[in-house]
Amino acid sequence: MAYEGGTSPAGLRRAPNIRDVAAAAGVSHQTVSRVINGHANLRETTRQRVLDAMEELQFRPNRAARALVTKESRIIGALVASGAEYGPTATLQAVQTAANAAGYVVDPAHIDKADHRSIEAALDRLMSHAVEGLVLLAPQSRTLEVIEKLSIRIPFVTVHSLHSEDHRMSVDQLAGARLATRHLLELGHRRVVHVPGPEEWVETEARRQGYLEEMAEWGLEPAIVPAGEWTADSGYRVGLELRQERRFSAVVCGNDHIALGLVHAYADVGLRVPEDLSVVGFDDVPEAAHFLPPLTTIRQDFPELGRRCVAVLLAELRGEAPVAMGDVAPRLIQRASAVAPAVVPWAAAPPV
């Protein structure tokens, strides 16, 4: 079967579209749409002619084009902050896995800047692809403030947000930081410092607050170093300062990469973790079990978070009862980087 005008499929300089198929099959583009969408009211000979043309042209129906007819694209959009660290990346992967299991695909759009124009442009791109729902994985305060001002008319869920309570899904960051701090205090540490991630991130503020609340419950004075980055380099720089002061016996790190850099800084001058300093991280990255020493940390259940995000969207799309928006509980993973201090400083008693 020849393409109209004598041009062979191999001669096409672009991907074939629905009108190319219609011309090759000698039918209208509406008939091709009916074949794509499984309409029963078609002659079998016509259907087969269209299918043969699709095969010859190697035409694959575009999901967004299909949505114009069916009103269902089976696409979930994901707005993702560029340069995001392990947490957002792992959450996106979990959302993709859960969406695929439900017969959907995830279309991610990355934003480079937390300004209105960049965010709106990313959302416009997703809307042009006929996404049925949105997962917002941009947990910086400025980004969320912009999103709050936009009118999103399709189902959406924000991940690790302090805003949009009706649409928020998260691992409980505050509870995780309290778990990490409490573990060190129960081991006997009283001089515990917190090394946070970067400002403007929702997780940074929630983890800082959890540390402060647990220290206050034990009647202890908190100590927080200036905000850094989510990187091992940032942890290394803080470690250089902490190892000189030697005022603290334990540290709660903003994430596992910060903990990695901090341990490195101590090792460079012959100080040992956990003998000279106990360290607890946050996230439980896949490599955390292989740090030296293996890292005690807070595990976030990203697969469960992804499942819940997709469940929220699908329930709304299907008109089913709303899914509860409760936080996913974190877990303390005990390894070798945190032990009781060599000299137990019983300056304060545990809470009653």
Secondary structure, 3 states (H helix, E strand, C coil): CCCCCCCCHHHCCCCCCHHHHHHHHCCCHHHHHHHHCCCCCCCHHHHHHHHHHHHHHCCCCCHHHHHHHHCCCCEEEEEEECCCCHHHHHHHHHHHHHHHHCCCEEEEEEECCCCHHHHHHHHHHHHHCCCCEEEEECCEHHHHHHHHHCCCCCCEEEECCCCCHHHEECECHHHHHHHHHHHHHHHCCCCEEEECCCCCEHHHHHHHHHHHHHHHHCCCCCCECCCCCCCHHHHHHHHHHHHHHCCCCEEEECCHHHHHHHHHHHHCCCCCCCCCCEEECCECCCCHHHCCCCCEEEECCHHHHHHHHHHHHHHHHCCCCCCCCCCECCEEECCCCCCCCCCCCCCCCCCC
